[in-house]
């Protein structure tokens, strides 16, 4: 257990021999307690789904495939301690993941595939759908795609006359606490898409969705630009770590 099998020591021969050379031993099998743990955890997940396992065990299930010959429980706890929760682990920047001992390219690729799948699944529930009647799905999508980013991102959801979502585009990306937004570019893109209405969305990496004065000022400028061209600004959502703020529900619009 724990031995390095990349080489093996052979006793010195007493006599010259015509025998075949020593064949390296096969890789050690997983200790039974690790194999049994994996089997039990997989069975519990398959019978109860994601709600049957906490974050660290869900992460273990992911790590099993990336690291088939390693006890992954310590690494799962290390990743959660560093990044906070399951979603933040899979959304963590590649360079920060590389800082963690035991995390290699194969694991990073698997985490990023999982992140992309989560985004695509959430997006499929909102694209070409009626936004107002599917508001909860919109919020879920925004949280999935933006809540765990470490820099600010500004997105625009473009709607047609029936309030169906026809496009979702990233307009800008910035720093931890600032993202440059140009109202003229936002409304220009809306006209190119033949959109009739917009929903602005951006995240606060601090986790607190309270709008800054610059958030409010920028929103007012976009609202003025929309009004001049006959476009409707439905809302501006600020996505925090665990909750969002709606400009319309808070009376800013």
C-alpha positions as CSV (number, residue, x, y, z in Angstrom):
1,X,0.0,0.0,0.0
2,X,1.5,3.3,-1.0
3,X,4.6,1.7,-2.6
4,X,6.0,3.0,-5.8
5,X,5.7,0.3,-8.5
6,X,7.5,2.2,-11.2
7,X,10.5,0.0,-10.5
8,X,11.3,-3.1,-8.5
9,X,14.4,-4.4,-6.8
10,X,15.5,-7.9,-7.7
11,X,17.9,-10.0,-5.5
12,X,21.4,-10.4,-7.0
13,X,21.7,-13.7,-8.8
14,X,24.3,-16.2,-7.4
15,X,24.9,-17.7,-10.8
16,X,24.6,-16.5,-14.4
17,X,21.2,-17.4,-15.7
18,X,19.6,-18.0,-19.1
19,X,16.1,-17.3,-17.7
20,X,13.9,-14.6,-19.0
21,X,14.3,-11.2,-17.5
22,X,12.2,-10.2,-14.5
23,X,8.8,-8.8,-15.6
24,X,7.7,-5.8,-13.5
25,X,4.7,-6.5,-11.3
26,X,1.3,-5.3,-12.5
27,X,0.0,-2.1,-10.9
28,X,-1.4,-2.6,-7.4
29,X,-5.1,-3.0,-7.1
30,X,-7.1,-0.5,-5.1
31,X,-7.3,-1.4,-1.4
32,X,-10.6,-3.1,-0.7
33,X,-11.8,-0.4,1.6
34,X,-11.4,2.2,-1.2
35,X,-13.0,0.0,-3.8
36,X,-15.9,-0.8,-1.4
37,X,-16.4,2.9,-0.6
38,X,-16.6,3.7,-4.3
39,X,-19.1,0.9,-4.9
40,X,-21.3,2.0,-2.0
41,X,-21.2,5.7,-2.9
42,X,-22.0,5.0,-6.6
43,X,-25.0,2.8,-5.5
44,X,-26.3,5.5,-3.1
45,X,-26.0,8.1,-5.8
46,X,-27.8,6.0,-8.4
47,X,-30.6,5.1,-6.0
48,X,-31.1,8.6,-4.5
49,X,-29.7,11.0,-7.0
50,X,-27.7,14.2,-6.2
51,X,-29.8,14.9,-3.1
52,X,-28.6,11.7,-1.6
53,X,-25.0,12.8,-1.4
54,X,-23.4,16.0,0.0
55,X,-21.0,18.2,-2.0
56,X,-17.8,16.4,-1.1
57,X,-19.2,13.0,-2.1
58,X,-20.6,14.3,-5.4
59,X,-17.1,15.7,-6.1
60,X,-15.6,12.3,-5.2
61,X,-17.8,10.7,-7.8
62,X,-16.3,13.1,-10.4
63,X,-12.8,12.4,-9.2
64,X,-13.2,8.6,-9.3
65,X,-13.2,8.8,-13.1
66,X,-10.3,11.2,-13.3
67,X,-8.1,9.5,-10.7
68,X,-9.1,5.8,-10.9
69,X,-6.2,4.5,-8.7
70,X,-6.2,7.1,-5.9
71,X,-8.1,7.6,-2.7
72,X,-9.8,10.9,-3.7
73,X,-11.5,11.8,-0.5
74,X,-8.6,14.0,0.8
75,X,-8.4,15.8,-2.6
76,X,-12.2,16.4,-2.6
77,X,-12.0,18.0,0.8
78,X,-8.9,20.1,-0.2
79,X,-10.8,21.4,-3.3
80,X,-13.9,22.3,-1.3
81,X,-11.8,24.0,1.4
82,X,-10.1,26.1,-1.2
83,X,-13.0,27.0,-3.4
84,X,-16.1,26.8,-1.1
85,X,-18.6,24.4,-2.7
86,X,-19.1,22.0,-5.6
87,X,-20.2,24.6,-8.1
88,X,-17.2,26.8,-7.3
89,X,-14.8,23.9,-7.7
90,X,-16.0,23.1,-11.3
91,X,-16.1,26.8,-12.1
92,X,-12.7,27.6,-10.7
93,X,-10.1,29.2,-13.1
94,X,-7.7,26.7,-14.6
95,X,-4.7,28.5,-13.1
96,X,-6.1,28.3,-9.6
97,X,-7.0,24.6,-10.0
98,X,-3.4,23.9,-11.0
99,X,-2.2,25.3,-7.6
100,X,-3.8,22.3,-5.8
101,X,-1.5,19.4,-5.3
102,X,-2.9,16.3,-7.0
103,X,-4.8,18.2,-9.7
104,X,-3.5,17.5,-13.2
105,X,-4.5,18.2,-16.7
106,X,-6.9,15.2,-17.0
107,X,-8.8,16.3,-13.9
108,X,-9.0,19.9,-15.0
109,X,-10.4,18.8,-18.4
110,X,-13.0,16.7,-16.7
111,X,-14.1,19.5,-14.4
112,X,-14.3,22.0,-17.3
113,X,-16.4,19.5,-19.3
114,X,-18.7,19.1,-16.4
115,X,-19.0,22.9,-16.1
116,X,-19.8,23.3,-19.8
117,X,-22.4,20.6,-19.5
118,X,-24.1,22.3,-16.6
119,X,-24.2,25.6,-18.5
120,X,-25.5,24.0,-21.7
121,X,-28.2,22.1,-19.8
122,X,-29.4,25.3,-17.9
123,X,-29.3,27.3,-21.2
124,X,-31.4,24.7,-23.0
125,X,-34.2,25.4,-20.6
126,X,-34.5,29.1,-21.4
127,X,-33.5,29.5,-25.1
128,X,-36.5,30.0,-27.4
129,X,-38.8,30.0,-24.3
130,X,-41.1,32.6,-23.0
131,X,-39.1,34.5,-20.5
132,X,-41.7,35.9,-18.2
133,X,-43.5,32.6,-17.7
134,X,-40.2,30.8,-17.2
135,X,-38.6,33.4,-14.9
136,X,-37.4,30.8,-12.4
137,X,-35.5,29.0,-15.2
138,X,-33.9,32.3,-16.2
139,X,-32.7,32.8,-12.6
140,X,-31.4,29.3,-12.4
141,X,-29.5,29.7,-15.7
142,X,-28.0,33.0,-14.6
143,X,-26.8,31.5,-11.3
144,X,-25.4,28.4,-13.0
145,X,-23.4,30.4,-15.5
146,X,-22.4,33.5,-13.5
147,X,-22.7,33.1,-9.7
148,X,-19.3,31.5,-9.2
149,X,-17.1,33.6,-11.5
150,X,-14.2,35.4,-10.0
151,X,-14.4,38.5,-12.2
152,X,-17.4,40.5,-13.3
153,X,-19.2,39.5,-16.5
154,X,-22.0,41.5,-18.2
155,X,-24.5,39.6,-20.3
156,X,-27.6,40.7,-22.2
157,X,-30.6,38.5,-22.8
158,X,-32.4,39.6,-26.0
159,X,-36.1,39.0,-26.4
160,X,-38.5,39.3,-29.3
161,X,-42.0,40.9,-29.4
162,X,-43.5,37.8,-27.7
163,X,-40.9,37.9,-24.9
164,X,-39.2,34.8,-26.2
165,X,-35.5,34.6,-25.5
166,X,-33.7,34.8,-28.9
167,X,-30.1,35.4,-27.8
168,X,-27.9,35.4,-24.8
169,X,-24.6,37.1,-25.3
170,X,-21.6,38.2,-23.1
171,X,-21.0,41.9,-23.8
172,X,-18.0,42.5,-21.6
173,X,-15.8,41.0,-18.9
174,X,-13.8,43.0,-16.4
175,X,-12.1,42.8,-13.0
176,X,-13.2,41.7,-9.6
177,X,-15.3,44.8,-9.1
178,X,-15.7,46.5,-12.4
179,X,-16.8,45.7,-16.0
180,X,-16.9,48.2,-18.8
181,X,-20.3,48.5,-20.4
182,X,-21.1,50.7,-23.4
183,X,-24.9,51.4,-23.8
184,X,-24.5,52.2,-27.5
185,X,-23.1,48.8,-28.2
186,X,-25.9,47.1,-26.2
187,X,-28.7,48.7,-28.2
188,X,-26.8,48.4,-31.5
189,X,-26.6,44.6,-30.9
190,X,-30.3,44.5,-30.0
191,X,-31.2,46.2,-33.4
192,X,-28.9,43.7,-35.3
193,X,-30.8,40.8,-33.7
194,X,-34.2,42.4,-34.3
195,X,-34.9,42.2,-30.6
196,X,-37.7,44.2,-28.9
197,X,-36.7,43.9,-25.3
198,X,-33.6,43.3,-23.1
199,X,-32.7,41.9,-19.7
200,X,-29.3,42.9,-18.4
201,X,-27.4,40.5,-16.2
202,X,-24.1,40.8,-14.4
203,X,-22.5,39.1,-11.4
204,X,-20.8,40.4,-8.3
205,X,-17.9,38.2,-7.4
206,X,-18.0,39.5,-3.8
207,X,-21.3,37.5,-3.4
208,X,-23.3,40.6,-2.4
209,X,-25.7,41.6,-5.2
210,X,-26.3,45.1,-3.8
211,X,-26.0,47.5,-6.8
212,X,-23.2,50.1,-6.8
213,X,-23.9,53.7,-7.9
214,X,-22.0,52.9,-11.1
215,X,-24.4,49.9,-11.7
216,X,-27.4,52.2,-11.3
217,X,-25.9,54.9,-13.5
218,X,-25.0,52.4,-16.2
219,X,-28.5,50.9,-16.1
220,X,-30.2,54.4,-16.5
221,X,-28.0,55.1,-19.5
222,X,-29.0,51.9,-21.2
223,X,-32.6,52.5,-20.3
224,X,-32.4,56.0,-22.0
225,X,-30.8,54.5,-25.1
226,X,-33.5,51.8,-25.3
227,X,-36.3,54.3,-24.9
228,X,-34.9,56.4,-27.7
229,X,-35.0,53.4,-30.1
230,X,-38.3,51.9,-29.0
231,X,-36.7,49.0,-27.0
232,X,-37.9,47.8,-23.7
233,X,-35.6,47.2,-20.7
234,X,-37.4,44.6,-18.7
235,X,-34.9,44.3,-15.9
236,X,-31.3,44.3,-14.7
237,X,-30.3,41.3,-12.6
238,X,-27.3,41.3,-10.3
239,X,-26.2,37.8,-9.5
240,X,-24.6,37.2,-6.1
241,X,-23.3,33.9,-4.6
242,X,-26.7,32.7,-3.2
243,X,-29.2,35.3,-4.3
244,X,-29.9,37.8,-7.0
245,X,-31.2,41.4,-7.0
246,X,-33.8,42.6,-9.5
247,X,-33.7,46.3,-10.4
248,X,-37.4,46.2,-11.3
249,X,-38.5,44.6,-8.1
250,X,-36.3,46.9,-6.0
251,X,-37.8,50.0,-7.7
252,X,-34.8,51.1,-9.7
253,X,-36.6,50.6,-13.0
